[in-house]
Amino acid sequence: MAHERLDEHRRRHGYRTFAEMAELAETNTIFDLGSTLIAKNAEIGSGNVFYPGVIVHCDGGGCVIGQNNTFFPSTLLLAEAGGRIAIGDACTFGPGGVQIKANRPGAELHVGDRVRVLNGAEIVGSSVLGSGSQIIGAVAAQSVRLGAGDDFEGPDPDTRGAVLKGFGLARSIWLEAGDVVNGSGDFAAAPVERQLSYHPRVAR
């Protein structure tokens, strides 16, 4: 009976019921069916890992999630008012709480493969996070474009995906592969550097 009452609340707000979550868990890892909320109309691939407290909310928007992604606790995906979120494969969201919001008409938020977003980052607006890119820290990223490249374990920092790190507002910033901006308040005032200045090349 308790699940029936909770399922009614879930249906009313567009989320999957417990039975539908259990079905989703046949091809994905969902540690806690009770605290994880996933929209009924969200398209979910296989091999994803959802920790407790993850919310995928699509109300008047669209959300597509690929395969083998990891969503740590307190990750929020919000697609509303015609906004769309598309996530590729093998990405990591969190730990530290992450918010990804396409909640305005026309907002398109694309995340490539092997992307890392963690430590309190918030992404809004029409943004593109190319494969291998990273946003690290309490960064409010608005309509940014991060160039694609190798992931953070790639041997040459100059060919890794672009990086925003630090804290503060990053608005309308476009970076190429190998670029990094380390912001402390207003990212517009921070220089664009090369990742090689922070990480040496890895000998093979």
PyMOL commands that set and color helices and strands:
alter all, ss='L'
color gray80, all
select helices_A, chain A and resi 2-12+18-24+157-159+187-189+195-197
alter helices_A, ss='H'
color red, helices_A
select strands_A, chain A and resi 29-30+37-38+43-44+49-50+55-59+62-65+70-71+75-80+84-87+92-93+98-102+108-111+116-118+122-124+127-129+134-142+145-146+163-171+174-175+179-186+192-194
alter strands_A, ss='S'
color yellow, strands_A
deselect
rebuild
show_as cartoon
